[in-house]
Amino acid sequence: MGQKVNPHGMRVGVIKDWDSRWYASDEKVGDLIVEDQKIRKYLKKTLYGAGVPKFEIERSSDTVTIFLHCARPGVVIGKGGEQIEQYRLAVEKLVGKKVKLNIVEVRNPDMDAQLVAENIAQQLEKRISHRRAMKNSMARAMRAGAKGIKCCCSGRLGGREIAGVEHYHEGTIPLQTIRADIDYGFAEAATTFGRIGVKVWVYKGEVLSQTLRTTPRTMDTTKPYQERRERRPRRDGDFRGGDRRPGGFNRGGQGGGFNRGGQGGGFNRGPAGQGGGFNRGPAGQGGGFNRGPAGQGGGFNRGPAGQGGFNRAPQGGFNRTNTTPRPAAAPAAPAEPKKEGGAE
C-alpha cells in the first residue's frame, strides 16, 4: 500500500534518457546538480504559461545547452526572437556561464502527462469541478492516441472540510512493465481552500527498440506474444516436486527445529537423533530431558543406564529407582589451599 515509485525515474537508462547529460569530477557534481535545479526552477516559474513539461541540460567545458520543451513556442520566442534572448541572458547571469537555449516543440500536448496535470490544476483554480476537469482531460488524451490514462486529485476537493483522494482511469496503465512508455506528471492547484495535488499517468505503448536497453536482446516479433515469452526451466529442488531444504519443521532432512527424522535441532525425535533439548530417540545421547533407553548424560535423563542429575535409572544424583539405603556420608576432605592471584 502506498509504495509508489516515480515511473520516469524507474525507466531511466532502460527506455528513457537522463534529463541532465554531462560528466564532471567528484567535487563539482554537487554544485552542478544544484545549478541545474536553479535553471529549471527559474525557467519553469518564468515560462509556466507557455506549457513547459521538461528541460534537458547538456554541458561542455564552458557552455550550458538547454533544450526547452514547450507546447506554445511562440510565447517563448516572442516577436523576432526578442523574448528568448532575454531569457537566455537571464540564465547566463544566474549561472555565470555561456548559455545556449534551444526550443523543442511538444507536438501533442494532450498526451504529455505534465501538461495534462497542469491543465487540470488551472481548471481547479478557476473553480471547475474536479470530476469534469479530469474526465475531459482523459477523453482528450484517449482521442489523441494514448493507450491508457489515470488521473488522481487529492486535497479539499470542492471545498469540503475533510481532504480526500479521487482516482479516474481509462484504458490500461501497466506501471510495473518496465518497457511500457509511461509518462508521469504532477501539478498543484492553489485554490482558496488550500492546495490540491494533481497526478497524471499516461501510457503511450511499449518501447521495443534497442536504443537505450542496458542488456541487448532480440525479440521475435513474427510470433504471437504468448509464444515469444520464454519460460524458465524449473530447477531441481524448486518448491514444488524438489527435495526440501533444511529448515523449521523438517521431517526428513537434517538440521532445523522439530526435526523428526534427522540429526540435530531442538525436539529431535529421530531414531539416531544426537544432541538437542528433549531428545527422544532410542540412542539419543546428551541433551536435556533425554528419554532414550541408552541416553547418557544430560539433566532429567530417564533411560535405564542414564547417568546425570535427577537420573531415574541406577547411578546418579537423586536416583529414584535404587532401593539400597544411602551409605553414610564420607568424612569431609581437607580444604585445598587457596590459589594465589586471579579471580576464583
C-alpha positions, 0 to 999 in steps of 0.5 A: 500500500502506498509504495509508489515509485516515480515511473520516469525515474524507474525507466531511466537508462532502460527506455528513457534518457537522463534529463541532465547529460554531462560528466564532471569530477567528484567535487563539482557534481554537487554544485552542478546538480544544484545549478541545474535545479536553479535553471529549471526552477527559474525557467519553469516559474518564468515560462509556466504559461507557455506549457513547459513539461521538461528541460534537458541540460547538456554541458561542455567545458564552458557552455550550458545547452538547454533544450526547452520543451514547450507546447506554445513556442511562440510565447517563448520566442516572442516577436523576432526572437526578442523574448528568448534572448532575454531569457537566455541572458537571464540564465547566463547571469544566474549561472555565470556561464555561456548559455545556449537555449534551444526550443523543442516543440511538444507536438501533442500536448494532450498526451504529455502527462505534465501538461495534462496535470497542469491543465487540470490544476488551472481548471481547479483554480478557476473553480471547475469541478474536479470530476469534469476537469479530469474526465475531459482531460482523459477523453482528450488524451484517449482521442489523441492516441494514448493507450491508457490514462489515470488521473488522481486529485487529492486535497479539499476537493470542492471545498469540503472540510475533510481532504480526500483522494479521487482516482479516474482511469481509462484504458490500461496503465501497466506501471510495473512493465518496465518497457511500457512508455509511461509518462508521469506528471504532477501539478498543484492547484492553489485554490482558496481552500488550500492546495490540491495535488494533481497526478497524471499517468499516461501510457503511450505503448511499449518501447521495443527498440534497442536504443537505450536497453542496458542488456541487448536482446532480440525479440521475435516479433513474427510470433504471437506474444504468448509464444515469444515469452520464454519460460524458465526451466524449473530447477531441481529442488524448486518448491514444488516436486524438489527435495526440501531444504533444511529448515523449521519443521523438517521431517526428513532432512537434517538440521532445523527445529522439530526435526523428526527424522534427522540429526540435530535441532531442538525436539529431535525425535529421530531414531539416531537423533544426537544432541538437542533439548528433549531428545527422544530417540532410542540412542539419543545421547546428551541433551536435556530431558533425554528419554532414550533407553541408552541416553547418557548424560544430560539433566532429567535423563530417564533411560535405564543406564542414564547417568546425570542429575535427577537420573531415574535409572541406577547411578546418579544424583537423586536416583529414584529407582535404587532401593539400597539405603544411602551409605553414610556420608564420607568424612569431609576432605581437607580444604585445598589451599587457596590459589594465589592471584586471579579471580576464583 
